[in-house]
Amino acid sequence: MKLNTTWTETNSAETPLEQLATRQWFWLALFGISLFAILALIGARLLGDPDTLWHIAAGKWMLAHRTVPATDPFSFSFYGAKWVPHEWMAEVILGASHAWLGWTGPVLVTALAASVTLTVLLRFLLRYVEPLHAFTGAVLTFLTLVQHLLARPHTLAWPLMAIWAAHLVLAREQGKRPSLWLLLVMLAWANLHGSFVLGIGLASALAAEAVLTEGNPRRSARTWAPFLALTVMAGMLTPNGVDGLLFPFHVSGMSFSLSIISEWQPPDFRSLQPIELWLAFVLFGALYFGFRLPPTRIVLCFGLVHLALTSVRYAELLGLLAPLLLMPSIGPQLRAAIRPETKVTMSRRSLRITAGVCATLFAASLAFLARGISIEQSPVQPREAIRAVMTAGGNGPVFNSYNFGGYLIFSGIAPLIDGRADLYGDDFVRRYMAAYSGDAAVLESLIRQYKIRWALLEPSSPAVKLLDRLPGWRSVYKDDDVVAYILEP
């Protein structure tokens, strides 16, 4: 007997499992828990970014002080300078989860956020296309997310981005004003991550589309204008206020800092990139089936493609938002192009195997999380090097690699610099990079200005060779990832 996975009515001869398989929520649940299980099982991979560490430390600081900081409490170079974390809510979540569950906590909330995001997307796609095509679309989106899938605030904001965009698109399709409950989504998003500004831009673009394409422009403007005004107000209800709206533009203007931070670099197409696979698949489908799309949606997708090609961290925006924007137009055309006899069916045995594999994965992930996740020495957590410095009597200000700043903050040690490039600004980052890259005069001036007494660097740093030659500096630890120096009295 064959089971049609398009969720038609069941007959009495079907087993309980087959009857469940005709219900959409069953497949959504299988997809969500399977993705969660996979991400949980590779938990250490989600913790490989140095910024995760200072985000957790910031969250714990806010929990301990019961306030959001107004000035920098962590570095020694910019201590007391204005710094209001724009991702404070996500940092509190990460900090609280680590305080309660150790490293398992950030892994759990990150895996949950990613699985919810893709399940929301899949639910939306299933409104328009057959299950096989919807699952394919969700997997393609996952490819664009995976490079930036980390225990950091942007991942916690993904579910809200998906919910926001999906419901705006549905409102446009139905010719209605977006529901006011979405304002709560915007409020939470604005306090989780700076990408909420994109949500305001998307709402504005769809409002403009409504005015330009609907029969009564004045009525469309009256319908959307109050929602847009309330959306902007919700976006300003953060500790940063108006500055929160301007923050993404401030960061985008830091040309030097963005040029040296890897996630802000364009994709390197000398090796295969996930965004390349996504673009190839989508272009093939568009050309093969000859899809016709509204001009406004084409323009929006061109903007997303532009962002994805300027920075690897924007690939996730294209992968997540483009299906939501395009599927109302593509879905009916794809359904019409696929002959009914080509639709995929699933046998009883295949159904049992699929459900069994998903259940096994989920059980294994729970057992793995229950055991706890431990992280030993890693490229961004040089604990042995710091221990060696402390044993050798090192103390005071440190000249550290950018990638070690997060762990220093996490360990309660004030860094010279860390991942908060927006705090330090282009001028300081440029000066720091000159010292790190081997400019002896700049390095010595930093040592004198900040009375630096020890150093924590990658072995590949040109500054290592300078410290080897400077009088009084002695190496106390070295491995493949870090070399540590102290300045002897």
Buried (B, 14 or more C-beta within 10 A) or exposed (E): EEBBBBBEEBEEEBBEBBBBBBEBEBBBBBBBBBBBBBBBBEBBEBBBBBBBBBBBBBBBBBBEEEEBBEEBBBBBBBEEEEBBBBBBBBBBBBBBBBBEBBBBBBBBBBBBBBBBBBBBBBBBBBBBBBBBBBBBBBBBBBBBBBBBBBBBBBBBBBBBBBBBBBBBBBBBEEEEBBEEEBBEBBBBBBBBBBBBBBBBEBBBBBBBBBBEEBEEEEEBBEBBEEBBEBBBEBBBEBBBEEBBBEBBEEBEEBEBBBEBBEBBBEBEEEEEBBBBEBBEBBEEBBEEBEBEBBEBBBEBBEBBBEBBBBBBBBBBBBBBBBBBBBBBBBBEBBEEEBEEEEEEEBEBEEBBEBBEEBBEBBEBBBEBBEEEBEBEEBBBBBBBBBEBBBEBEBEEBBBBBBBBBBBBBBBEBBBBBBBBBBBBBBEBBBBBBBBBEBBBEBBBBBBEEBEBBBBBBBEEBBBBEBBEEBEEBBBBBBEEBBBBBBBEE
